[in-house]
Amino acid sequence: MADEPKGPGTSKALLLLAAAAVVIIVIWQLSRMGGGEDEGKTTYAVDATDESGGELIVTEPAPGAVEVDTPDTPMTNVPPTPSPTPAP
C-alpha cells in the first residue's frame, strides 16, 4: 500500500502549534523583563544623622576612648611599570 498524501489539516495544525509556541515564548520573555522589578531590589538605610555639615557621624564617641590622630598624606598614583619584553 502506498503512502497516502497528507491532507491540508496536518500542515495547518503544525503551523498553529508553532505560532502558539512563539506567542508563549514572547509572553514569557515580556513577563521576565517587565514584571517583578520590585522583588529583587534591596533598600539600605543608615540609622545616622549628619550633624557635622558634611562629615557623617554614625555613633557618639565613647567616653574614655583613646583619640587617634592620622597623618594627612597626599594620595599619589603608582607609576606605570613597563611591560616585560618576551625572551627571544
Buried (B, 14 or more C-beta within 10 A) or exposed (E): EEEEEEEEEEEEEEEEEEEEEEEEEEEEEEEEEEEEEEEEEEEEEEEEEEEEEEEEEEEEEEEEEEEEEEEEEEEEEEEEEEEEEEEE
